[in-house]
Protein backbone atom coordinates (compact mmCIF):
# COMPACT_ATOMS: atom_id res chain seq x y z
CA UNK A 1 0.00 0.00 0.00
CA UNK A 2 1.25 3.50 -0.71
CA UNK A 3 2.47 5.31 2.39
CA UNK A 4 0.26 8.33 1.65
CA UNK A 5 -2.79 6.05 1.41
CA UNK A 6 -1.96 4.48 4.77
CA UNK A 7 -1.64 7.94 6.32
CA UNK A 8 -5.05 8.87 4.96
CA UNK A 9 -6.66 5.65 6.21
CA UNK A 10 -5.31 5.96 9.75
CA UNK A 11 -5.73 9.75 9.93
CA UNK A 12 -2.06 10.59 10.33
CA UNK A 13 0.01 13.20 8.56
CA UNK A 14 2.57 12.11 5.98
CA UNK A 15 5.37 12.79 8.48
CA UNK A 16 3.47 10.92 11.21
CA UNK A 17 3.08 7.82 9.08
CA UNK A 18 6.73 8.04 8.05
CA UNK A 19 7.81 7.97 11.71
CA UNK A 20 5.43 5.10 12.45
CA UNK A 21 6.53 3.05 9.45
CA UNK A 22 10.21 3.76 10.15
CA UNK A 23 9.77 2.14 13.57
CA UNK A 24 7.93 -0.82 12.06
CA UNK A 25 10.65 -1.15 9.44
CA UNK A 26 13.39 -1.14 12.09
CA UNK A 27 11.48 -3.87 13.93
CA UNK A 28 11.32 -5.97 10.77
CA UNK A 29 7.54 -5.78 10.34
CA UNK A 30 7.47 -3.59 7.22
CA UNK A 31 9.70 -3.14 4.15
CA UNK A 32 9.83 -0.33 1.63
CA UNK A 33 9.15 -1.09 -2.01
CA UNK A 34 9.39 1.22 -4.98
CA UNK A 35 6.88 1.53 -7.79
CA UNK A 36 8.13 0.32 -11.17
CA UNK A 37 6.16 2.99 -13.05
CA UNK A 38 6.51 6.00 -10.73
CA UNK A 39 9.73 6.56 -8.81
CA UNK A 40 8.02 9.07 -6.49
CA UNK A 41 5.81 6.34 -5.02
CA UNK A 42 7.00 4.31 -2.06
CA UNK A 43 5.01 1.33 -0.84
CA UNK A 44 4.92 -0.12 2.66
CA UNK A 45 4.98 -3.89 2.39
CA UNK A 46 4.19 -6.18 5.30
CA UNK A 47 6.94 -8.72 5.96
CA UNK A 48 6.30 -12.29 7.06
CA UNK A 49 7.14 -11.21 10.62
CA UNK A 50 4.73 -8.28 10.26
CA UNK A 51 1.94 -10.56 9.06
CA UNK A 52 2.56 -12.94 11.97
CA UNK A 53 2.43 -10.00 14.42
CA UNK A 54 -0.76 -8.71 12.79
CA UNK A 55 -2.41 -12.13 13.10
CA UNK A 56 -1.34 -12.41 16.72
CA UNK A 57 -2.66 -8.93 17.52
CA UNK A 58 -5.93 -9.51 15.68
CA UNK A 59 -6.64 -12.67 17.70
CA UNK A 60 -6.19 -10.93 21.03
CA UNK A 61 -8.04 -7.84 19.78
CA UNK A 62 -11.04 -9.90 18.65
CA UNK A 63 -11.00 -11.80 21.97
CA UNK A 64 -11.05 -8.52 23.89
CA UNK A 65 -13.96 -7.19 21.83
CA UNK A 66 -15.84 -10.47 22.36
CA UNK A 67 -15.31 -10.25 26.13
CA UNK A 68 -16.42 -6.61 26.18
CA UNK A 69 -19.67 -7.36 24.35
CA UNK A 70 -20.43 -10.53 26.32
CA UNK A 71 -19.95 -8.66 29.60
CA UNK A 72 -22.56 -6.09 28.61
CA UNK A 73 -25.08 -7.89 26.39
CA UNK A 74 -27.14 -11.03 26.89
CA UNK A 75 -27.50 -13.73 24.21
CA UNK A 76 -30.64 -12.17 22.70
CA UNK A 77 -29.02 -8.75 22.45
CA UNK A 78 -25.90 -10.26 20.89
CA UNK A 79 -28.03 -12.09 18.31
CA UNK A 80 -29.79 -8.83 17.40
CA UNK A 81 -26.52 -6.95 17.16
CA UNK A 82 -25.02 -9.73 15.02
CA UNK A 83 -27.99 -9.50 12.65
CA UNK A 84 -27.65 -5.72 12.37
CA UNK A 85 -23.90 -5.82 11.82
CA UNK A 86 -24.30 -8.53 9.18
CA UNK A 87 -26.05 -5.94 7.03
CA UNK A 88 -22.78 -4.05 6.78
CA UNK A 89 -21.23 -7.09 5.13
CA UNK A 90 -23.92 -7.07 2.43
CA UNK A 91 -22.44 -4.02 0.71
CA UNK A 92 -19.91 -4.16 -2.10
CA UNK A 93 -17.41 -2.24 0.02
CA UNK A 94 -13.83 -3.43 -0.47
CA UNK A 95 -12.92 -2.83 3.18
CA UNK A 96 -13.42 -6.25 4.76
CA UNK A 97 -13.51 -6.19 8.53
CA UNK A 98 -12.24 -9.68 9.18
CA UNK A 99 -9.07 -10.66 11.00
CA UNK A 100 -6.44 -12.23 8.77
CA UNK A 101 -6.81 -15.97 8.28
CA UNK A 102 -4.19 -18.25 9.78
N, C-alpha and C positions, 0 to 999 in steps of 0.2 A: 504494500500500500504506500502511496506517496506520503511523505512526511507532512506536507501541508494538509492533506486530507485527514490524516490522523488528528492533527491539531484542531481542525474544524469539528471533527466528531466528538472529541473529548473536551471541547471548549477551552483550549489552551492557546496561547500566542505561539507564533512560529518559534520564538526563542525559548519559550517554556517547553515545547515539545522536543526541541533540540537538546536541552539539558536533560530531560527525562530519558530520551532515547540514548543519549551518550552514556548515562548510567547503566541502562539495560544492555547496551553494547559492551561496556566494560565487564559486566557480569556474565557475558556470553549468551544472553537471551535473544539478542537482536543483532543482525548484520546489516550493513549498508549495501545497496545494489544500485547500479546506475542503469539508466534507461538507454537502450540501444538507439533509439530514434531522437532523443532529446537530452543532450548532455547537462541541461540545467536541472533535470529531474533526478531526485535521489529517493529511492525506495527504502523502507524499513522492512526487513524480511525476518520473520520469526525463525530462530534456529531450532534444532531438535530439542535442545535443553530448554529453550523458551516455550516450546509447545508442551513439553512435559510439565513445566512449572505452571502454565496456563491451565492444563487439565487438572493438576493437583489443586490449584486455587479454586477452580470452578466447582469441584466436588465439595470442598469445605464451604464455599459460598452458598451453594444450593442447599446444603445441609442446614446451614444457619438460617436461611430464609424459611425452609420447611419447619424448623423448630419455632421460629417466630410466629408463623401463621398458626401452627397447631396449638401454641400456647394461648392464642387469643380467639380462635374460631372453633366451633364444634363441627362435627362431621357434615351436618346439613349445610352449614354456612360455607364450608370448604367446597362442597359439591357445587353450590351455586356460584361461588367465585370461579371455580374451575370452568364451569360452563360459560360464564361471561368472558373470561380470559381466552377461552378457545376461539371466540369470535375474532380476536386479533390475529390469529393464525390463518384465518380464512382469506385474508387479503393477499394481493400479489406482491407485497412488500419484500424486497430482497433481504432486509435485515432480520435474519432468523435469531430468535432469542433462546437458543438451545446451547447447553454446555457442549464443548467438543467431545466427540465420541472417543472412547479408548481404543 
